[in-house]
Amino acid sequence: MNTCSIDDLIFDKVSFSYEDKINKKEILNNFSYKIKKGKFTTIIGPSGSGKTSLLKLISGIFKFEKGEIKFENEILQLKLRDISLVQQTASLMPWMNVYQNVELGNINKRNKKFNKINKIIKDLGLQEYINFFPYQLSGGLLQRVAIARALLFKPKLLLLDEPFAALDNLSREIISTELISIIKKEAVTVIMVTHSIEEAALLSDEVLVIGFAPVNVIKSFIPPKSKNSESWQKLGLRKSLEDKCFRKYLKSIRDTSYKALQKEI
């Protein structure tokens, strides 16, 4: 059983809606939940369920109407400088090269002692591309740059919104496991949104399945321990799928997701 901490990311009776002169869409209605600090949590759910909106509320891009969000026992407004969001599109500056784009995440520009740009670039396999511009990079490399910039910012809470969605399946599997391994070494709290059940099961410490908006957590899943000496993530998806225990875990998440979708339809 998981224990809760006041340092967790805590939603307390939060409400948020999109509204214009004609329509109103309720995204959160009196929503309360706790996401574990220091863990990699993935949220999966149908399109239009409010997953991206949830990340934008946490990052401060959207303002909620009622309730309170806390992280590390402080209200969200005081923690925004500790939060970094990597969106579906890399959002790089087209007139800057790789090094310059990564450098944007360096808040200690005047103190070279704390400048980790070169280390981050090397860790993410970008050293050969430092003088390349965004239009010269593949989708996978663009996301590496975006994640490098986010990590250089030294966030305590990293938000990933479908960061590998633009990649083909093979590249997605290879790059996602590689980059998540690097992210986990930073010991930050991570919340990722994805449509890929396999990706969620493979990479996460916890998977949250939500239904259509307003957001509600239908069920949370904790991965079983691998019978091998290595984690599921290090084994990779293909090898993990050879294990009956992992296939059962994956099926449980998929069945819950499909039931939620069918219920709403």
N, C-alpha and C positions, 0 to 999 in steps of 0.2 A: 504493500500500500504506500502511495506517495504521500510524503508530509509536505505541508505548505509552509512558506516562509514569507515574512513581511517584505522581503527583498524581491519576491516574484513580481511579474507583470500582472497587475490586478485591475480587472474591470469591475466597477461597482455601480450597478444600476445605470448603465450608459444607454442613452438614446440618441439616434441620429437618423435623419431622413434627407433624401433629395426632394426638392420641391420647386415647381415653377407655377405659372398661372393656371396651367391645365392639370398637371399630374403631380402626384406625390408618391414616392416610393420609400417605404420604411426599411432601413437597413439594420438598425439595432433598436430593440424595444426593451428597455429595462434590463439590459444584458449584464450579467455578472459571471466572471470566470477568472481563474488564475492559471497563468502559464509559467512553468518552472524556470527560474533563473539558472543560467549556466547550461541549459539543455538546448538541443536542436529539435524544434517542434515544427511539424509540417501540417498545414491546413489544406484539406481537399474538400471539394464540393462542386456542385453543378455551376455552369456559367450563370452569372447574375445573382449568385447567392450572397455577394457582399464581401468576398475574400480580399479583393484589392482595396476596397473601401476601408476594411478593417486595418490594413497596413498603413493606409494614408491617415487614418485617425491616430494611430500610434506614432507616426512620424511627425504629426502636427500639421500636415498639409490640409486636412479637413478638421473642422471644429465640431465637436459633439455638442448636442443641445442640452442634455441633462446628464447627471451622474459624475463619476470621477474615474480617472485612470492614473494608477501609481506604478512606479518602477523604483526598486531599491528604497521603498518606503518614502518616496517623494512624489509630489504631484507631477504630472507629465510635463507641464510647462517649464519646470525647473530641470528637466532631464533631456530636453530636445537636442542639446549639443553632444549628448552621449549616444544618439541614435542615428543610424545611417541606413538609407533605403536604396537598394539596387532594383531598378524597374525592368520591365520586359525589354524595353529598348535601352541600349547602353547610355544614351544621353551624353555623348562625348562632345567636346568642342571641336568642330570640323577644321578649324584653322590652327589647331594645336597638334603636335605629334604625340606619340604614346607617352614619352617621358613627361611632357608638359601637362597632359591630361591627368596622369597619375599624381603629379605634383600638387594639383588642386586640393588633394586631400591632406596635404601636409600643413598642419596648423602651427608648426614650429620652424617656419622658413628662416627666421633670423638666428636660430640656434642649430648650427650644423651638426653638433654632437648628437642631436636627437633626430636627425634626418635619416629616415629608414627607406627612402625611395629606392635606392639601388637593391637593397635586400628584398623588398617586396616585389620588385620587377623580376629579380632572379627566381624567387620562390614560385612565381606564377608563370615562369617560362617565357618572359617577354623581352629578355635582354637582346635578342636578335632584331627586335622590332622597335627599339626606342625612338628611332628617327622616322618611323612610318606614321602616316596620317590615317585617320579613321576610314577614309574611302579605300584605302589599300589593304584593309584587314578583313578576315573572314568573320562570320558571326560569333564563332567561338572565341576568337582573339579579342573582339570587341567587348565581350562579357568579361574576359580576363582583366582587361584594362579597367572596366567599371568596378569590378570586385577589388582590384589592387588599390584603386583610389579610395574605396570605402574602408578597406582594412587599414590604410595609412592614416586615416582619420582617427584610428584607435577607438572605435565605438564599443560601448558596453552592450548595446543591443543592435544587432544587424538584421535588417528586414530584406527578404529576397522575394520579389514578385515575378514568378515564372521566369527565372533567370536563364533557363536553357531551352525555352519554348521554340526559339527560332532555329534550333539545330536539328539536323537529321538524327535518327534514332541511335546510330552507332556513335556519332560524335557526342551526342547527348550523354550516353552512358559513360564514355571514357572521360569526358571533360567534367561532368558533374561529380563523379566519384573523386577525381583528382583535386578539384577545387574545394570540395567540401572537406576533404582531408586537411587541406591547408587552413581552411576557416576554423575547423575544430581545434587546431593547435593554438589558435589565438585565445581560446577559452572565453569566447563571448557567448552571450545568449543569442540564439538565432531563431527567427520565425520565417518559414518559407511557405509560399503559396504555390501550388502546382495542380495540374489536371492529371498528372501521371501517378497512378496508384503504385506502380512498380518503383518509381523514383522515391516516393514518400516512404514506402516500406523499407527500401534499401538504405536510405541515408539518415533516417530520423531516429531520435531517442523516444519520440512520441508522435503519433499521428492523430490528428483531430478530424473527424468526419462531420461536416455541417450540412444542413439542408438548405432549401431556398430561403431568401430573406423574408422576414427578419432573422438575422443570424442566430442559430442555436446549435450547440454542440450535441450531436446525436450520440456519439460514442468516441472514446479515446482508446488508442491501442499502444501498448508497450511491446517492442519486439522481443521475441524469445531469444535466449542465448544460443549462439551458433555452437554446434557440436565440434566444429573445427577449432583450431587454436587462433584463427583470425576472425575478425568481425565480418558481418554480412557485407559491409561497405568495402572492406579490403578484398574480399573474395570476388566482388563484382556480381552483377545481376545474373549472368549466364551460369556461373558456378553455384550461386545461391539457389537458383531455380532447380538445381539437381538435388537439393535437400528437401525432404518431405516436410520438415518442420517449418521451413521458410515458405513453402508453397501453401501450407495450411494457414499461416499467418496472413499471407497475401490474399488468399481466398476470403478470409474473415473481413478484411478491410473492403474488398471488392463487393462482397455480398451486402454489407451494411450500406455502402454507397449506392448500390443499385436499388435497394429497398427504399432508401430515402427519396431517390429520384422518381421511382414508380409511384410512391405514395402521393407525391406532389402532382404528378401528371394525372 
